Amino acid sequence: MFPLNMQPEALVDELSNFNKKIISGMKTMSEVGDISEGVSARTEVYTDDKVTLYHYAPLKKDVHRVPVLIVYALVNRPYMADIQEDRSLVRGLLQEGVDVYLIDWGYPDASDRYMDLDDYINGYIDRCVDFICDTHDLYRINLLGICQGGSFSTCYAALHPEKVRNLVLTVTPIDFKTPDNTLSCWAQDMDVDLMVDTMGNIPGDLLNFTFLSMNPFRLTSQKYLDMVELLDNGTKLRNFLRMEKWIFDSPDQAGEAFRQFIKNFFQGNKLIKGGLVIGDKEVDLKNITMPILNVYATKDHLVPPSATKALKGRTSSEDYSEVAFKGGHIGIFVSGRALAEVPPAIGSWLKERG
Amino acid sequence: MDNNPFSMNWADNWSNLQKKMWNDWSALAQQSTPNAAVNPFNFFQQSMEESNDPMWAAFSPFQVKSPEEMARQSMMGAMNNFMNMSKGVFDTFGKMGKQGEQSIEEWTAELDKNLTKFREYFTSGAQSDFNALNPLSAWSNMLENVPGFSSDMMKQFMGQAGQINQFPGLSGESTVEKFFNDTLNMPGLGLNREKQEKLQKAIQLGIVYQKVMVEYQTIMNKSSAHAAELFRDRLVSMAQAGDSIKSLRDLHVMWVDCSEESNAKTVASPEYQEINPRLTNALLTLQKHLQSMTDDNMAALNMPTRKELNSAYLQIHDLKKKVRKLEGQLKNQTKLGDSTEFNRLRDDLEKLDIDSLRADIEALKKQSTSAIKPAAKAAAKPAAKKSTTTQKAASKTKATAAKAKTADKPATKKGA
């Protein structure tokens, strides 16, 4: 028998309910109000061009002596790490007694098209680290890199090991040429010189389009059909819209930094092969001696675990640990299970290491 | 009228859904209209966007929309897909009658027959409403707006090309293509020679881009056809297992699953990984050429050009780097002594303090414990006991400090 066993009455009911939800949902949508960017209390403590360094208000009396600086990717906004109260890596860390700082890269414009990786890594990150060190009378702090920010943090730790006490990486690409890395496959034959010379800065929406291309039907059709089910629940709808805002709130990429990142990391895979020069120094992973905690997501379709786990054995650190989370690239920051597992794991790992 | 529920009707619904999805995908890429004030070649983008070219739109400037607005638009798109699918299902059921009672063999044979038609439909280039496959109309729209081209001339030009009634093919040189190439290879003459050659070059690059786009679209069409095959296989598996789909929503999920599975296979294939960068590069080459034409126009108007602005940005960037370097040097000079040695000492002190304090506390605890031991035993050799405890605590402190130094050594050494 043909396996579409749908009763006409049931189908009419289904469509009728669907339409009702949409009609009432339009009202909820119009009343949803502003969508916030981050939820935890924070203070702007340092600015440098378009970059802002935030310090989060501690949630515990006993705050860990050595602060953590979160370095996010350039491609999205960092409030993913603090997207809502019950889905916040930052909040989870604060509850663990970690003193949290975060770099917000801002939105580069045409005048920033010549900013390169040296400006980001030896410039902005280094000056933020110096600021935190001066504030806390320390000479080194903990770094927590996320995604591309993790690759930047790895480079920074290799270039300035004396300033990094512990290195925490989450969903961080290290080996950019693992066979299961679809993004990397797409980037191999891309003429990045032509792209940057033509466009200057690379539009964030272009990168979003690329990410959506990986699952176009699910991310542009099924997702919104599922959203209809949330329309009668203001809180759930607001949470959905927060995520939606984050996904499409993508700053443009400074042209030169993008060029260098694609050429050196994706195409040249120089972070592990060697020959990566940032500023006037070569990034040598063997310079990394501090303890490393490498957190990855087992179902990450953007940064496959193989790309992350490649760090093991490539540094001089004698204290290397991995934490596997059963989830995806975004889930590691927003799923309830992730937040029950990941921040405590990071918090206790840091406390054990001073 | 064909009353077989599994005939082309099913394939039509499927293809309509795929086309709708493709159009929505294009619409998503075209989240904004280009900013005419910024881009004098607005005409070009607009005409390309009108042709539902998602690649072009993806590379064009975007306007930021609120998440509610984006979600609303996207939801409406998804809802339309869903409704289209639902309508198709209702139509099918309306015709179905007792034929739904057919055996697996009977309806799979019908499905396979339609899949063949469907595959032909998607891979033959017959679906002319996929505008990416109709470069002539897109070019006609575009060229009419090109400044510097005589509109009458272009109308005539396009009219002649249209009469030939062929499109540029995937391989070989079609009649239309030859007509384009011959015309566009004519040398420029007179005062506007350079300008004319640049325009000819722009059109040639546009043709290259369109040809690659056709190749790209063909690959994506194959992916759609493969998705339909996957859908058929799932239906057969379900029937064999005695399972069935009971809601439209489940049916939609299955459509998405099949399409995603097919898409994942396509985008990981060598042919996609070859065509995707080629398409991007073709588009960028065209854009770069258009930018140089824009710069020419801006210079003619005595306005700042992109080239000049870039030059200024580069100089500012270099100057900022120099200033940062000088600031860094100044900062380092104000630091006292050898900072590496100083930091090493701080490390040692930090460890030493904590560990020695702990050792002292332990020693004191032991001391107080021993003090409350029987007075007779304590009175026997009080001086000697105290001395031993202190010595033990002191030696433990030294050992801990030495251990702390050893533990931090690699880090400080590397830092030096």
Chai-1 contact restraints between the chains, C-beta under 6 A:
chainA,res_idxA,chainB,res_idxB,connection_type,confidence,min_distance_angstrom,max_distance_angstrom,comment,restraint_id
A,F2,B,G100,contact,1.0,0.0,6.0,A-B,restraint_1
A,F2,B,W107,contact,1.0,0.0,6.0,A-B,restraint_2
A,P3,B,L235,contact,1.0,0.0,6.0,A-B,restraint_3
A,P3,B,M238,contact,1.0,0.0,6.0,A-B,restraint_4
A,P3,B,A239,contact,1.0,0.0,6.0,A-B,restraint_5
A,P3,B,S244,contact,1.0,0.0,6.0,A-B,restraint_6
A,L4,B,I245,contact,1.0,0.0,6.0,A-B,restraint_7
A,N5,B,S244,contact,1.0,0.0,6.0,A-B,restraint_8
A,N5,B,K246,contact,1.0,0.0,6.0,A-B,restraint_9
A,E14,B,S247,contact,1.0,0.0,6.0,A-B,restraint_10
A,E14,B,L248,contact,1.0,0.0,6.0,A-B,restraint_11
A,L15,B,S86,contact,1.0,0.0,6.0,A-B,restraint_12
A,M29,B,E68,contact,1.0,0.0,6.0,A-B,restraint_13
A,M29,B,R72,contact,1.0,0.0,6.0,A-B,restraint_14
A,V32,B,E68,contact,1.0,0.0,6.0,A-B,restraint_15
A,I35,B,P67,contact,1.0,0.0,6.0,A-B,restraint_16
A,S111,B,Y313,contact,1.0,0.0,6.0,A-B,restraint_17
A,Y114,B,Y313,contact,1.0,0.0,6.0,A-B,restraint_18
A,Y114,B,L314,contact,1.0,0.0,6.0,A-B,restraint_19
A,Y114,B,H317,contact,1.0,0.0,6.0,A-B,restraint_20
A,Y139,B,N343,contact,1.0,0.0,6.0,A-B,restraint_21
A,P161,B,K414,contact,1.0,0.0,6.0,A-B,restraint_22
A,P161,B,G415,contact,1.0,0.0,6.0,A-B,restraint_23
A,E162,B,G415,contact,1.0,0.0,6.0,A-B,restraint_24
A,C185,B,Q273,contact,1.0,0.0,6.0,A-B,restraint_25
A,W186,B,N276,contact,1.0,0.0,6.0,A-B,restraint_26
A,D189,B,P277,contact,1.0,0.0,6.0,A-B,restraint_27
A,M190,B,P277,contact,1.0,0.0,6.0,A-B,restraint_28
A,D191,B,N281,contact,1.0,0.0,6.0,A-B,restraint_29
A,L194,B,L284,contact,1.0,0.0,6.0,A-B,restraint_30
A,M195,B,L284,contact,1.0,0.0,6.0,A-B,restraint_31
A,T198,B,L284,contact,1.0,0.0,6.0,A-B,restraint_32
A,T198,B,Q287,contact,1.0,0.0,6.0,A-B,restraint_33
A,T198,B,K288,contact,1.0,0.0,6.0,A-B,restraint_34
A,D205,B,F62,contact,1.0,0.0,6.0,A-B,restraint_35
A,L206,B,A58,contact,1.0,0.0,6.0,A-B,restraint_36
A,F209,B,A29,contact,1.0,0.0,6.0,A-B,restraint_37
A,F209,B,A58,contact,1.0,0.0,6.0,A-B,restraint_38
A,N215,B,E260,contact,1.0,0.0,6.0,A-B,restraint_39
A,P216,B,W25,contact,1.0,0.0,6.0,A-B,restraint_40
A,F217,B,V256,contact,1.0,0.0,6.0,A-B,restraint_41
A,F217,B,S259,contact,1.0,0.0,6.0,A-B,restraint_42
A,F217,B,E260,contact,1.0,0.0,6.0,A-B,restraint_43
A,R218,B,V256,contact,1.0,0.0,6.0,A-B,restraint_44
A,R218,B,E260,contact,1.0,0.0,6.0,A-B,restraint_45
A,T220,B,L28,contact,1.0,0.0,6.0,A-B,restraint_46
A,S221,B,A78,contact,1.0,0.0,6.0,A-B,restraint_47
A,S221,B,N81,contact,1.0,0.0,6.0,A-B,restraint_48
A,Q222,B,V256,contact,1.0,0.0,6.0,A-B,restraint_49
A,Y224,B,S74,contact,1.0,0.0,6.0,A-B,restraint_50
A,Y224,B,M75,contact,1.0,0.0,6.0,A-B,restraint_51
A,Y224,B,A78,contact,1.0,0.0,6.0,A-B,restraint_52
A,L225,B,A78,contact,1.0,0.0,6.0,A-B,restraint_53
A,L225,B,F82,contact,1.0,0.0,6.0,A-B,restraint_54
A,M227,B,M75,contact,1.0,0.0,6.0,A-B,restraint_55
A,L241,B,P67,contact,1.0,0.0,6.0,A-B,restraint_56
A,L241,B,A71,contact,1.0,0.0,6.0,A-B,restraint_57
A,E244,B,P67,contact,1.0,0.0,6.0,A-B,restraint_58
A,E244,B,A71,contact,1.0,0.0,6.0,A-B,restraint_59
A,K245,B,P67,contact,1.0,0.0,6.0,A-B,restraint_60
A,T289,B,P410,contact,1.0,0.0,6.0,A-B,restraint_61
A,T289,B,A411,contact,1.0,0.0,6.0,A-B,restraint_62
A,T289,B,K414,contact,1.0,0.0,6.0,A-B,restraint_63
